[in-house]
Amino acid sequence: MRISDVLRALRTEFPNVSHSKLRFLEEQGLIDPVRTAAGYRQYSPADVERLRFVLVEQRDHYLPLKVIKERLAALDAGTETESLVPRLATTDGDPGTASVRRRYTVDALVSAAGVERDLVDGLLEVGVLRQLPGGQLDAHALDVVVLAAGLAEYGIEPRHLRSLRTAADRHVSLVEQVVAPWRSQQTASARAHAGTVAGEVGELCARLHTAFVRQGIDDLTR
């Protein structure tokens, strides 16, 4: 398989996967595609399954690449038993319409979330939701609206959520500081590394925030 074939196989499940991401994972020793005499990479179904394993471990378990590499080595050595049987993803759907790339108008967002227009307008007014240039909202806005609607059932209004948005912005700023050295470089490998580190640090920040909230809730219920 050529790299373009691999991307088509993976993008239904991992819409953000890119050429630079695959090259970065290769540089880190997680995959080792063969090279043709002309120097082109060729991937086997087993390579694709290894890539899927890496991407799932990053996305679902927030594992750093060092740990994922150790797991792969254990699987290769037979000391870990999870199967890496080749299993190509289907190509149902257009990768360009994947959820992370979805854009909503306000009316479409109201319809998709099944909420009243007033709620979305309120979230926009206080800055909890932010429109993209052109007035649209990204796919993450749907999650925000659905969660805000759940909180509204307990009397929590959009204005009460501004502090949560501010805290999230601070987390993003912290992640930005961490990845700034790689983002400033122009190589595809550096950009891919920045994306990987940003995802890992961002998830750790989110999990730490969750731990703090759970700790506080436990104090309330003692």
Backbone as a chain_set.jsonl record, in Angstrom:
{"seq": "MRISDVLRALRTEFPNVSHSKLRFLEEQGLIDPVRTAAGYRQYSPADVERLRFVLVEQRDHYLPLKVIKERLAALDAGTETESLVPRLATTDGDPGTASVRRRYTVDALVSAAGVERDLVDGLLEVGVLRQLPGGQLDAHALDVVVLAAGLAEYGIEPRHLRSLRTAADRHVSLVEQVVAPWRSQQTASARAHAGTVAGEVGELCARLHTAFVRQGIDDLTR", "coords": {"N": [[0.841, -1.19, 0.0], [0.482, 2.252, -0.766], [1.363, 5.414, 0.804], [-0.776, 7.141, 0.53], [-2.871, 5.332, 0.228], [-2.896, 4.185, 2.757], [-3.635, 6.364, 4.348], [-6.246, 6.782, 3.409], [-7.399, 4.432, 4.35], [-7.31, 4.808, 7.084], [-8.489, 7.266, 7.739], [-11.259, 7.383, 8.047], [-11.698, 6.493, 10.618], [-9.798, 7.956, 11.995], [-9.754, 11.028, 11.52], [-7.882, 13.123, 11.567], [-5.403, 12.184, 10.869], [-2.316, 12.342, 9.098], [0.074, 12.805, 6.361], [2.463, 13.773, 7.49], [2.181, 12.964, 10.126], [2.326, 10.163, 9.911], [4.931, 9.909, 8.944], [6.321, 10.928, 11.118], [5.723, 9.015, 13.121], [7.037, 6.88, 12.017], [9.701, 7.811, 12.171], [9.981, 7.705, 14.896], [10.196, 5.048, 15.341], [7.986, 3.362, 15.489], [6.676, 2.189, 13.379], [7.756, 0.457, 10.409], [7.916, 0.748, 7.372], [8.524, -0.876, 4.223], [10.934, 0.013, 1.679], [10.867, 0.96, -1.72], [12.963, 0.438, -4.636], [13.198, 2.945, -5.659], [12.892, 4.452, -3.457], [10.371, 4.907, -2.365], [7.839, 4.619, 0.14], [6.277, 1.603, 1.173], [3.482, 0.034, 2.51], [2.331, -2.666, 4.484], [-0.671, -4.645, 5.205], [-0.321, -5.363, 7.884], [1.296, -3.305, 8.811], [-0.533, -1.203, 8.687], [-2.323, -2.01, 10.626], [-0.717, -1.836, 12.897], [-0.326, 0.906, 12.965], [-2.968, 1.702, 13.438], [-3.296, 0.645, 15.991], [-1.454, 2.222, 17.451], [-2.606, 4.782, 17.135], [-5.1, 4.44, 18.34], [-4.329, 3.889, 20.987], [-3.216, 6.345, 21.657], [-5.429, 8.075, 21.342], [-7.575, 6.964, 22.892], [-6.507, 6.08, 25.305], [-4.589, 7.841, 26.038], [-1.848, 7.431, 26.045], [1.681, 7.993, 26.159], [4.071, 8.083, 23.431], [6.388, 6.604, 23.996], [5.551, 4.649, 25.814], [3.654, 3.316, 24.261], [5.306, 2.298, 22.285], [6.77, 0.479, 23.79], [4.731, -1.312, 24.423], [4.136, -2.311, 21.882], [6.553, -3.605, 21.344], [6.414, -5.595, 23.258], [4.204, -7.014, 22.327], [5.235, -7.892, 19.889], [7.214, -9.568, 20.846], [5.746, -11.517, 22.009], [5.08, -11.454, 24.679], [2.926, -10.07, 25.427], [-0.527, -10.329, 24.773], [-2.513, -9.176, 23.172], [-4.221, -9.011, 20.098], [-2.863, -8.236, 16.878], [-4.033, -8.568, 14.414], [-4.282, -8.073, 10.939], [-6.606, -5.637, 9.918], [-8.363, -3.887, 7.91], [-9.691, -0.604, 7.788], [-13.032, 0.327, 6.876], [-14.088, 2.287, 4.082], [-16.331, 3.826, 4.218], [-18.215, 6.695, 3.745], [-17.149, 10.118, 3.431], [-13.956, 11.312, 4.106], [-13.65, 14.048, 4.349], [-15.963, 14.899, 5.521], [-15.892, 14.191, 8.112], [-16.503, 14.14, 11.664], [-14.863, 15.897, 13.189], [-14.256, 17.837, 11.392], [-16.59, 19.022, 10.797], [-18.83, 21.703, 10.241], [-21.051, 24.029, 11.648], [-23.961, 26.014, 11.15], [-25.677, 28.394, 13.229], [-28.4, 27.726, 13.368], [-28.34, 25.092, 12.393], [-26.844, 23.891, 14.389], [-28.523, 24.17, 16.612], [-30.586, 22.476, 15.79], [-29.192, 19.991, 15.557], [-28.397, 19.544, 18.204], [-30.786, 19.487, 19.495], [-31.982, 21.503, 21.059], [-33.304, 24.584, 22.531], [-33.24, 27.657, 20.703], [-32.587, 29.869, 22.238], [-30.769, 28.974, 24.169], [-28.377, 28.433, 22.758], [-27.901, 30.978, 21.717], [-27.475, 32.33, 24.114], [-25.128, 31.107, 25.051], [-23.354, 31.936, 23.086], [-23.443, 34.688, 23.484], [-22.191, 35.118, 25.967], [-19.689, 34.208, 25.46], [-19.012, 31.546, 25.777], [-19.455, 29.801, 23.685], [-17.792, 30.18, 20.579], [-17.762, 31.735, 17.523], [-16.529, 30.842, 14.297], [-14.569, 32.53, 11.737], [-16.799, 33.904, 9.446], [-19.012, 33.108, 10.735], [-19.733, 30.506, 11.414], [-19.756, 27.479, 13.467], [-17.562, 25.122, 15.055], [-17.222, 21.459, 15.164], [-16.908, 20.757, 17.833], [-18.543, 22.461, 19.167], [-21.044, 21.317, 19.27], [-20.847, 19.36, 21.283], [-20.419, 21.064, 23.449], [-22.863, 22.473, 23.59], [-24.717, 20.409, 24.062], [-23.84, 19.47, 26.576], [-24.118, 21.824, 28.056], [-26.861, 22.092, 27.937], [-27.632, 19.938, 29.515], [-26.665, 20.809, 32.014], [-28.26, 23.023, 32.306], [-30.662, 21.998, 33.111], [-30.379, 21.84, 35.785], [-30.51, 24.376, 36.615], [-28.277, 25.831, 35.934], [-26.984, 28.431, 34.216], [-25.942, 29.881, 30.993], [-24.209, 32.078, 31.627], [-23.034, 31.226, 33.945], [-21.153, 29.492, 33.092], [-18.954, 30.729, 32.113], [-16.616, 30.858, 33.651], [-15.662, 28.271, 33.468], [-15.012, 28.138, 30.78], [-12.976, 30.026, 30.727], [-11.074, 28.767, 32.349], [-10.487, 26.568, 30.723], [-9.33, 27.866, 28.556], [-7.001, 28.745, 29.751], [-5.735, 26.318, 30.2], [-5.241, 25.565, 27.564], [-3.449, 27.572, 26.845], [-1.298, 26.858, 28.451], [-0.591, 24.389, 27.323], [0.134, 25.337, 24.817], [2.483, 26.734, 25.417], [4.152, 24.607, 26.059], [4.447, 23.229, 23.612], [5.495, 25.103, 21.948], [8.294, 25.256, 21.109], [8.447, 23.254, 19.096], [6.404, 23.976, 17.352], [7.427, 26.26, 16.261], [9.233, 25.415, 14.436], [9.734, 24.496, 10.989], [9.568, 22.018, 9.838], [7.92, 19.006, 8.723], [8.013, 16.858, 10.463], [8.477, 18.079, 12.954], [6.12, 19.528, 13.275], [4.281, 17.462, 13.397], [5.15, 16.215, 15.724], [4.597, 18.25, 17.536], [1.801, 18.206, 17.444], [1.277, 15.677, 18.532], [2.388, 15.862, 21.146], [0.879, 18.015, 22.111], [-1.685, 16.878, 22.181], [-1.305, 14.866, 24.141], [-0.479, 16.34, 26.464], [-2.642, 18.066, 26.716], [-4.75, 16.264, 27.257], [-3.877, 15.262, 29.713], [-4.057, 17.58, 31.277], [-6.833, 17.942, 31.201], [-7.684, 15.623, 32.52], [-6.553, 16.033, 35.017], [-7.981, 18.282, 35.829], [-10.511, 17.085, 36.006], [-10.006, 15.328, 38.122], [-9.62, 17.155, 40.214], [-12.19, 18.28, 40.381], [-13.717, 16.013, 41.073], [-12.574, 15.455, 43.524], [-13.387, 17.71, 44.962], [-16.176, 17.349, 44.879], [-16.431, 15.016, 46.37], [-15.729, 16.047, 48.865], [-17.951, 17.657, 49.309], [-19.953, 15.826, 49.732], [-19.445, 14.446, 52.015]], "CA": [[0.0, 0.0, 0.0], [1.156, 3.54, -0.725], [0.974, 6.203, 1.956], [-2.12, 7.666, 0.273], [-3.808, 4.238, 0.508], [-2.963, 4.046, 4.216], [-4.421, 7.487, 4.868], [-7.656, 6.507, 3.105], [-7.849, 3.349, 5.217], [-7.36, 5.225, 8.484], [-9.118, 8.553, 7.998], [-12.629, 7.243, 8.519], [-11.626, 6.355, 12.069], [-8.887, 8.979, 12.536], [-9.811, 12.071, 10.481], [-6.763, 14.064, 11.612], [-4.131, 11.554, 10.504], [-1.734, 13.043, 7.958], [1.371, 12.312, 5.893], [3.51, 14.119, 8.45], [1.984, 12.127, 11.307], [2.868, 8.827, 9.618], [6.391, 10.005, 8.879], [6.813, 11.119, 12.479], [5.655, 7.728, 13.815], [8.125, 6.07, 11.466], [10.946, 8.314, 12.749], [10.022, 7.289, 16.295], [10.411, 3.614, 15.394], [6.754, 2.636, 15.769], [6.42, 1.389, 12.181], [8.957, 0.367, 9.569], [7.508, 0.318, 6.031], [9.614, -1.192, 3.31], [11.195, 1.029, 0.661], [11.115, 0.477, -3.071], [14.271, 0.835, -5.147], [13.147, 4.388, -5.881], [12.814, 5.125, -2.169], [9.002, 5.131, -1.919], [7.373, 3.753, 1.224], [5.183, 0.689, 0.908], [2.954, -0.464, 3.777], [1.565, -3.909, 4.454], [-1.825, -4.597, 6.108], [0.162, -5.41, 9.266], [1.728, -1.942, 9.143], [-1.732, -0.398, 8.912], [-2.879, -2.384, 11.922], [0.157, -1.253, 13.923], [-0.67, 2.325, 13.024], [-4.266, 1.83, 14.104], [-3.05, 0.376, 17.404], [-0.809, 3.411, 18.012], [-3.556, 5.895, 17.161], [-6.12, 4.145, 19.355], [-3.721, 4.053, 22.313], [-3.095, 7.78, 21.894], [-6.745, 8.722, 21.427], [-8.474, 6.417, 23.909], [-5.838, 5.824, 26.583], [-3.703, 8.981, 26.296], [-0.508, 6.927, 26.35], [2.783, 8.601, 25.406], [4.619, 7.197, 22.41], [7.368, 5.694, 24.591], [4.818, 3.512, 26.394], [3.064, 2.573, 23.143], [6.4, 1.558, 21.65], [7.068, -0.656, 24.675], [3.643, -2.279, 24.252], [4.33, -2.966, 20.592], [7.681, -4.518, 21.484], [5.932, -6.751, 24.02], [3.36, -7.788, 21.421], [6.122, -8.555, 18.929], [7.966, -10.618, 21.545], [4.812, -12.524, 22.495], [4.86, -11.358, 26.123], [1.6, -9.478, 25.575], [-1.307, -11.19, 23.892], [-3.517, -8.491, 22.35], [-4.005, -9.338, 18.684], [-2.67, -7.191, 15.874], [-4.402, -9.163, 13.137], [-4.624, -7.032, 9.984], [-8.042, -5.352, 9.813], [-8.421, -2.59, 7.259], [-10.91, 0.152, 8.027], [-13.845, 0.559, 5.699], [-13.984, 3.661, 3.604], [-17.662, 4.401, 4.152], [-18.228, 8.113, 4.067], [-16.086, 10.97, 2.91], [-13.157, 11.832, 5.204], [-13.829, 15.491, 4.481], [-17.155, 15.199, 6.297], [-15.719, 13.63, 9.444], [-17.099, 15.014, 12.671], [-13.997, 16.972, 13.662], [-14.186, 18.879, 10.382], [-17.942, 19.493, 10.577], [-19.109, 23.085, 10.564], [-22.471, 24.249, 11.863], [-24.568, 27.314, 11.362], [-26.364, 28.395, 14.519], [-29.651, 26.971, 13.228], [-28.014, 23.67, 12.276], [-26.398, 23.443, 15.711], [-29.743, 24.051, 17.428], [-31.281, 21.266, 15.35], [-28.399, 18.806, 15.872], [-28.36, 19.342, 19.657], [-32.149, 19.33, 19.989], [-32.183, 22.467, 22.145], [-33.917, 25.834, 22.132], [-32.314, 28.649, 20.146], [-32.159, 30.789, 23.298], [-29.601, 28.439, 24.857], [-27.206, 28.666, 21.919], [-27.676, 32.43, 21.7], [-26.917, 32.701, 25.412], [-23.741, 30.639, 25.101], [-22.59, 32.826, 22.219], [-23.41, 36.034, 24.068], [-21.235, 35.202, 27.08], [-18.377, 33.761, 25.009], [-18.76, 30.12, 25.991], [-19.307, 29.374, 22.293], [-17.141, 31.192, 19.755], [-17.952, 31.487, 16.097], [-15.393, 30.931, 13.392], [-14.773, 33.537, 10.697], [-17.913, 33.503, 8.597], [-20.177, 32.905, 11.587], [-20.037, 29.109, 11.708], [-19.193, 26.895, 14.683], [-16.947, 23.83, 14.734], [-17.918, 20.273, 15.664], [-16.869, 20.707, 19.286], [-19.646, 23.267, 19.68], [-22.176, 20.435, 19.543], [-20.642, 18.799, 22.624], [-20.608, 22.14, 24.426], [-24.296, 22.773, 23.713], [-25.396, 19.27, 24.701], [-23.487, 19.478, 27.997], [-24.733, 23.013, 28.654], [-28.292, 21.796, 28.087], [-27.765, 19.086, 30.701], [-26.475, 21.649, 33.202], [-29.397, 23.936, 32.405], [-31.734, 21.313, 33.84], [-30.13, 22.062, 37.214], [-30.535, 25.804, 36.859], [-26.993, 26.452, 35.608], [-27.177, 29.217, 33.004], [-24.71, 30.139, 30.233], [-23.304, 33.008, 32.309], [-22.309, 30.496, 34.98], [-20.15, 28.636, 32.455], [-17.818, 31.522, 31.639], [-15.397, 30.518, 34.396], [-15.162, 27.009, 32.917], [-14.367, 28.456, 29.5], [-11.725, 30.714, 31.043], [-10.13, 27.751, 32.825], [-10.069, 25.78, 29.559], [-8.412, 28.708, 27.778], [-5.714, 28.725, 30.454], [-5.128, 25.02, 29.914], [-4.735, 25.612, 26.188], [-2.253, 28.424, 26.862], [-0.221, 26.066, 29.037], [-0.173, 23.432, 26.296], [0.805, 26.107, 23.771], [3.845, 27.009, 25.871], [4.927, 23.364, 26.004], [4.737, 22.801, 22.234], [6.006, 26.235, 21.165], [9.565, 24.99, 20.409], [8.227, 22.453, 17.887], [5.557, 24.725, 16.432], [8.22, 27.296, 15.609], [10.021, 24.793, 13.367], [8.98, 24.384, 9.745], [9.594, 20.655, 9.292], [6.71, 18.216, 8.931], [8.228, 16.042, 11.646], [8.304, 18.919, 14.136], [4.692, 19.845, 13.413], [3.605, 16.245, 13.849], [5.51, 16.025, 17.13], [3.834, 19.251, 18.285], [0.433, 17.717, 17.562], [1.248, 14.542, 19.459], [2.614, 16.348, 22.506], [-0.274, 18.832, 22.494], [-2.771, 15.975, 22.557], [-1.001, 14.191, 25.404], [-0.496, 17.297, 27.57], [-4.013, 18.53, 26.852], [-5.549, 15.246, 27.947], [-3.448, 15.219, 31.115], [-4.664, 18.75, 31.936], [-8.263, 17.677, 31.353], [-7.864, 14.601, 33.546], [-6.232, 16.66, 36.303], [-9.149, 19.098, 36.175], [-11.56, 16.156, 36.443], [-9.638, 14.837, 39.458], [-9.89, 18.225, 41.161], [-13.645, 18.393, 40.548], [-14.187, 14.849, 41.829], [-12.129, 15.639, 44.9], [-14.285, 18.687, 45.576], [-17.509, 16.743, 45.044], [-16.331, 14.098, 47.515], [-15.762, 16.872, 50.082], [-19.317, 18.132, 49.497], [-20.88, 14.745, 50.076], [-19.041, 13.755, 53.243]], "C": [[0.885, 1.251, 0.0], [0.66, 4.341, 0.471], [-0.422, 6.794, 1.774], [-3.187, 6.603, 0.537], [-3.994, 4.062, 2.018], [-3.815, 5.147, 4.819], [-5.906, 7.272, 4.595], [-8.215, 5.436, 4.033], [-8.073, 3.812, 6.647], [-8.251, 6.438, 8.744], [-10.582, 8.47, 8.391], [-12.659, 7.195, 10.04], [-10.787, 7.45, 12.72], [-8.789, 10.127, 11.527], [-8.607, 12.996, 10.449], [-5.428, 13.457, 11.201], [-3.633, 12.168, 9.196], [-0.435, 12.367, 7.519], [2.452, 12.565, 6.942], [3.392, 13.292, 9.721], [2.572, 10.738, 11.081], [4.382, 8.853, 9.559], [6.999, 10.163, 10.267], [6.801, 9.793, 13.251], [6.732, 6.772, 13.3], [9.465, 6.499, 12.069], [11.107, 7.871, 14.202], [10.15, 5.779, 16.458], [9.176, 2.793, 15.676], [6.307, 1.791, 14.578], [7.678, 1.411, 11.322], [8.549, -0.119, 8.178], [8.724, 0.013, 5.166], [9.762, -0.059, 2.304], [11.417, 0.364, -0.687], [12.517, 0.919, -3.498], [14.345, 2.342, -5.376], [13.005, 5.172, -4.583], [11.416, 5.387, -1.664], [8.625, 4.143, -0.819], [6.239, 2.86, 0.727], [4.783, 0.021, 2.221], [2.181, -1.754, 3.552], [0.31, -3.737, 5.321], [-1.404, -4.642, 7.582], [0.653, -4.035, 9.72], [0.536, -1.06, 9.468], [-2.34, -0.719, 10.275], [-2.022, -1.863, 13.069], [-0.137, 0.233, 14.076], [-1.989, 2.537, 13.745], [-4.108, 1.613, 15.608], [-2.449, 1.611, 18.076], [-1.822, 4.543, 18.174], [-4.664, 5.679, 18.185], [-5.562, 4.346, 20.762], [-3.554, 5.538, 22.654], [-4.453, 8.408, 22.173], [-7.558, 8.263, 22.631], [-7.829, 6.258, 25.278], [-4.79, 6.874, 26.934], [-2.27, 8.542, 26.622], [0.546, 7.677, 25.548], [3.395, 7.586, 24.451], [5.625, 6.206, 22.979], [6.685, 4.454, 25.14], [4.201, 2.663, 25.289], [4.128, 1.73, 22.443], [6.773, 0.334, 22.475], [5.993, -1.731, 24.542], [3.785, -3.027, 22.933], [5.477, -3.979, 20.656], [7.259, -5.781, 22.243], [5.042, -7.634, 23.166], [4.208, -8.553, 20.418], [6.857, -9.73, 19.567], [7.068, -11.727, 22.068], [4.576, -12.491, 23.981], [3.571, -10.623, 26.445], [0.749, -10.086, 24.482], [-2.356, -10.475, 23.055], [-3.19, -8.684, 20.883], [-3.778, -8.091, 17.85], [-2.959, -7.775, 14.491], [-4.787, -8.054, 12.165], [-6.134, -6.88, 9.828], [-8.179, -3.956, 9.22], [-9.751, -1.916, 7.56], [-11.708, 0.231, 6.731], [-13.698, 2.009, 5.293], [-15.371, 4.254, 3.41], [-17.593, 5.87, 4.517], [-17.019, 8.829, 3.515], [-15.278, 11.505, 4.065], [-13.343, 13.318, 5.411], [-15.039, 15.868, 5.293], [-17.076, 14.604, 7.686], [-16.111, 14.648, 10.492], [-16.193, 16.158, 13.082], [-13.882, 18.101, 12.648], [-15.553, 19.498, 10.129], [-18.061, 20.948, 10.993], [-20.612, 23.263, 10.66], [-22.82, 25.726, 11.75], [-25.258, 27.252, 12.721], [-27.638, 27.563, 14.435], [-29.392, 25.47, 13.133], [-27.57, 23.101, 13.615], [-27.58, 23.249, 16.643], [-30.466, 22.754, 17.086], [-30.528, 20.006, 15.751], [-28.403, 18.496, 17.365], [-29.747, 19.121, 20.243], [-32.463, 20.259, 21.152], [-32.908, 23.693, 21.605], [-32.856, 26.808, 21.634], [-31.772, 29.582, 21.233], [-30.897, 30.292, 24.007], [-28.334, 28.714, 24.048], [-26.874, 30.152, 21.861], [-27.028, 32.897, 23.0], [-25.457, 32.289, 25.544], [-22.835, 31.494, 24.22], [-22.402, 34.198, 22.865], [-22.351, 36.166, 25.159], [-19.864, 34.659, 26.705], [-18.049, 32.319, 25.298], [-18.622, 29.416, 24.637], [-18.684, 30.512, 21.506], [-17.267, 30.819, 18.29], [-16.647, 31.645, 15.324], [-15.606, 32.102, 12.437], [-15.838, 33.059, 9.718], [-19.144, 33.151, 9.4], [-20.51, 31.476, 11.915], [-19.371, 28.67, 13.012], [-18.628, 25.526, 14.342], [-17.682, 22.693, 15.43], [-17.927, 20.205, 17.182], [-18.006, 21.509, 19.914], [-20.858, 22.401, 20.013], [-22.05, 19.818, 20.931], [-20.902, 19.848, 23.701], [-22.088, 22.393, 24.658], [-25.031, 21.647, 24.422], [-25.101, 19.245, 26.205], [-24.101, 20.676, 28.713], [-26.227, 22.793, 28.867], [-28.535, 20.899, 29.301], [-27.618, 19.877, 31.987], [-27.647, 22.6, 33.408], [-30.557, 23.305, 33.161], [-31.582, 21.473, 35.35], [-30.056, 23.554, 37.542], [-29.228, 26.523, 36.574], [-27.117, 27.13, 34.242], [-25.854, 29.44, 32.268], [-23.726, 31.049, 30.951], [-22.494, 32.311, 33.398], [-21.146, 29.684, 34.404], [-18.927, 29.397, 31.97], [-16.524, 31.152, 32.353], [-14.804, 29.2, 33.896], [-14.453, 27.247, 31.59], [-13.022, 29.14, 29.743], [-10.663, 29.726, 31.509], [-9.606, 26.912, 31.665], [-9.068, 26.57, 28.709], [-7.026, 28.731, 28.43], [-4.985, 27.409, 30.237], [-4.504, 25.016, 28.524], [-3.462, 26.462, 26.115], [-1.053, 27.681, 27.432], [0.322, 25.056, 28.031], [0.598, 24.149, 25.194], [2.25, 26.422, 24.147], [4.73, 25.769, 25.739], [5.359, 23.039, 24.572], [5.331, 23.914, 21.383], [7.332, 25.938, 20.463], [9.399, 24.194, 19.122], [7.378, 23.205, 16.873], [6.347, 25.773, 15.666], [9.076, 26.74, 14.477], [9.135, 24.536, 12.15], [8.927, 22.969, 9.186], [8.294, 19.929, 9.61], [6.826, 17.376, 10.192], [7.988, 16.846, 12.925], [6.834, 19.248, 14.351], [3.92, 18.635, 13.901], [3.894, 15.987, 15.321], [4.749, 17.015, 18.004], [2.4, 18.778, 18.487], [0.307, 16.584, 18.556], [1.4, 15.003, 20.901], [1.428, 17.183, 22.988], [-1.436, 17.953, 22.933], [-2.544, 15.321, 23.907], [-1.093, 15.152, 26.584], [-1.909, 17.819, 27.799], [-4.893, 17.545, 27.595], [-5.162, 15.133, 29.417], [-4.026, 16.39, 31.894], [-6.146, 18.498, 32.198], [-8.518, 16.658, 32.459], [-7.54, 15.142, 34.933], [-7.393, 17.53, 36.765], [-10.286, 18.21, 36.689], [-11.271, 15.633, 37.846], [-9.925, 15.897, 40.518], [-11.389, 18.352, 41.442], [-14.18, 17.226, 41.378], [-13.784, 14.95, 43.296], [-13.045, 16.612, 45.635], [-15.666, 18.136, 45.819], [-17.509, 15.778, 46.233], [-16.398, 14.885, 48.823], [-17.186, 17.35, 50.379], [-20.249, 17.063, 50.033], [-20.475, 13.967, 51.321], [-19.979, 14.119, 54.382]], "O": [[1.908, 1.298, 0.683], [-0.348, 3.989, 1.082], [-1.169, 6.934, 2.742], [-4.278, 6.92, 1.012], [-5.103, 3.823, 2.495], [-4.63, 4.89, 5.705], [-6.738, 7.55, 5.459], [-9.368, 5.517, 4.456], [-8.93, 3.274, 7.348], [-8.722, 6.62, 9.866], [-11.103, 9.398, 9.011], [-13.536, 7.784, 10.673], [-11.036, 7.829, 13.865], [-7.83, 10.185, 10.757], [-8.327, 13.601, 9.414], [-4.416, 14.158, 11.19], [-4.421, 12.475, 8.302], [0.087, 11.485, 8.2], [3.256, 11.683, 7.244], [4.406, 12.953, 10.332], [3.242, 10.196, 11.96], [5.047, 7.944, 10.055], [8.058, 9.606, 10.559], [7.76, 9.48, 13.955], [7.268, 5.96, 14.054], [10.277, 5.65, 12.438], [12.225, 7.685, 14.682], [10.206, 5.279, 17.582], [9.292, 1.631, 16.068], [5.628, 0.78, 14.759], [8.548, 2.267, 11.485], [8.805, -1.273, 7.833], [9.803, 0.574, 5.358], [8.839, 0.729, 2.099], [12.076, -0.672, -0.779], [13.172, 1.687, -2.793], [15.418, 2.94, -5.297], [12.996, 6.403, -4.593], [11.261, 6.032, -0.627], [9.036, 2.983, -0.842], [5.367, 3.291, -0.028], [5.63, -0.492, 2.952], [1.472, -1.908, 2.557], [0.231, -2.784, 6.096], [-2.053, -4.031, 8.431], [0.451, -3.646, 10.871], [0.58, -0.265, 10.407], [-2.808, 0.17, 10.987], [-2.556, -1.487, 14.113], [-0.191, 0.75, 15.191], [-2.116, 3.445, 14.567], [-4.721, 2.322, 16.407], [-2.891, 2.003, 19.155], [-1.885, 5.183, 19.224], [-5.114, 6.629, 18.825], [-6.235, 4.906, 21.627], [-3.73, 5.938, 23.804], [-4.61, 9.177, 23.122], [-8.165, 9.084, 23.318], [-8.517, 6.294, 26.298], [-4.174, 6.811, 27.998], [-1.57, 9.207, 27.385], [0.328, 7.97, 24.373], [3.254, 6.378, 24.64], [5.711, 5.077, 22.496], [7.173, 3.339, 24.959], [4.219, 1.434, 25.364], [3.875, 0.588, 22.06], [7.059, -0.728, 21.921], [6.301, -2.923, 24.545], [3.577, -4.239, 22.876], [5.384, -5.07, 20.094], [7.688, -6.887, 21.916], [5.107, -8.86, 23.26], [3.938, -9.719, 20.127], [7.095, -10.752, 18.923], [7.557, -12.762, 22.52], [3.938, -13.396, 24.519], [3.165, -10.558, 27.605], [1.238, -10.335, 23.38], [-3.044, -11.135, 22.276], [-2.041, -8.542, 20.465], [-4.393, -7.047, 18.065], [-2.237, -7.516, 13.528], [-5.556, -7.167, 12.536], [-6.851, -7.861, 9.632], [-8.117, -2.96, 9.941], [-10.799, -2.561, 7.587], [-11.146, 0.205, 5.636], [-13.241, 2.846, 6.07], [-15.568, 5.095, 2.533], [-16.966, 6.235, 5.511], [-16.004, 8.218, 3.179], [-15.861, 12.118, 4.96], [-13.208, 13.807, 6.533], [-15.163, 17.015, 5.722], [-18.091, 14.519, 8.377], [-16.065, 15.855, 10.256], [-16.668, 17.271, 13.306], [-13.457, 19.203, 12.994], [-15.665, 20.417, 9.318], [-17.462, 21.372, 11.982], [-21.363, 22.716, 9.852], [-22.064, 26.587, 12.201], [-25.405, 26.174, 13.296], [-27.923, 26.777, 15.338], [-30.125, 24.669, 13.714], [-27.885, 21.957, 13.94], [-27.633, 22.268, 17.385], [-30.904, 22.023, 17.974], [-31.137, 19.051, 16.233], [-28.412, 17.33, 17.758], [-29.877, 18.625, 21.362], [-33.123, 19.865, 22.113], [-33.107, 23.836, 20.398], [-31.713, 26.783, 22.091], [-30.629, 30.031, 21.153], [-30.051, 31.094, 24.401], [-27.333, 29.176, 24.596], [-25.709, 30.539, 21.945], [-26.142, 33.752, 22.99], [-24.643, 33.037, 26.086], [-21.682, 31.747, 24.57], [-21.323, 34.786, 22.792], [-21.691, 37.199, 25.267], [-18.96, 34.646, 27.541], [-16.913, 31.896, 25.085], [-17.771, 28.542, 24.469], [-19.005, 31.678, 21.734], [-16.915, 29.712, 17.883], [-15.793, 32.465, 15.658], [-16.72, 32.617, 12.339], [-15.777, 31.933, 9.224], [-20.21, 32.917, 8.831], [-21.481, 31.228, 12.63], [-18.544, 29.383, 13.581], [-19.137, 24.842, 13.454], [-18.631, 22.916, 16.182], [-18.858, 19.65, 17.766], [-18.386, 21.263, 21.059], [-21.612, 22.714, 20.934], [-23.029, 19.756, 21.675], [-21.519, 19.564, 24.728], [-22.524, 22.515, 25.803], [-25.872, 21.898, 25.285], [-26.004, 19.025, 27.012], [-24.553, 20.555, 29.852], [-26.792, 23.253, 29.859], [-29.515, 21.073, 30.026], [-28.356, 19.65, 32.946], [-27.989, 22.941, 34.541], [-31.35, 24.011, 33.785], [-32.534, 21.268, 36.103], [-29.595, 23.94, 38.616], [-29.074, 27.693, 36.926], [-27.331, 26.461, 33.231], [-24.78, 29.222, 32.829], [-22.519, 30.815, 30.888], [-21.396, 32.752, 33.736], [-20.264, 29.242, 35.141], [-17.973, 28.797, 31.476], [-15.458, 31.132, 31.739], [-13.586, 29.028, 33.898], [-13.422, 26.636, 31.308], [-12.046, 28.865, 29.045], [-9.498, 29.825, 31.122], [-8.422, 26.58, 31.621], [-8.089, 26.017, 28.208], [-6.007, 28.735, 27.74], [-3.762, 27.384, 30.106], [-3.39, 24.529, 28.328], [-2.515, 26.114, 25.41], [0.071, 27.847, 26.959], [1.534, 24.884, 27.9], [1.598, 23.633, 24.694], [3.139, 26.381, 23.296], [5.897, 25.862, 25.359], [6.495, 22.625, 24.34], [5.641, 23.693, 20.212], [7.494, 26.334, 19.308], [10.126, 24.424, 18.156], [7.602, 23.089, 15.668], [5.981, 26.136, 14.548], [9.588, 27.497, 13.653], [7.921, 24.378, 12.281], [8.298, 22.745, 8.152], [7.649, 20.195, 10.625], [5.845, 17.2, 10.914], [7.369, 16.351, 13.867], [6.355, 19.246, 15.485], [3.009, 18.76, 14.72], [3.006, 15.593, 16.078], [4.302, 16.661, 19.096], [1.843, 18.929, 19.574], [-0.647, 16.528, 19.332], [0.639, 14.59, 21.776], [1.019, 17.07, 24.143], [-2.096, 18.24, 23.932], [-3.46, 15.227, 24.724], [-1.712, 14.827, 27.597], [-2.33, 17.995, 28.943], [-5.684, 17.93, 28.456], [-6.024, 14.931, 30.272], [-4.441, 16.227, 33.041], [-6.654, 18.799, 33.278], [-9.456, 16.807, 33.243], [-8.175, 14.758, 35.915], [-7.751, 17.524, 37.942], [-10.942, 18.538, 37.678], [-12.181, 15.509, 38.666], [-10.417, 15.575, 41.6], [-11.805, 18.511, 42.59], [-14.998, 17.422, 42.277], [-14.544, 14.584, 44.192], [-13.431, 16.374, 46.78], [-16.275, 18.419, 46.851], [-18.467, 15.731, 47.004], [-17.042, 14.452, 49.779], [-17.588, 17.442, 51.539], [-21.227, 17.369, 50.715], [-21.085, 12.949, 51.647], [-19.806, 13.639, 55.502]]}, "num_chains": 1, "name": "protein.A"}
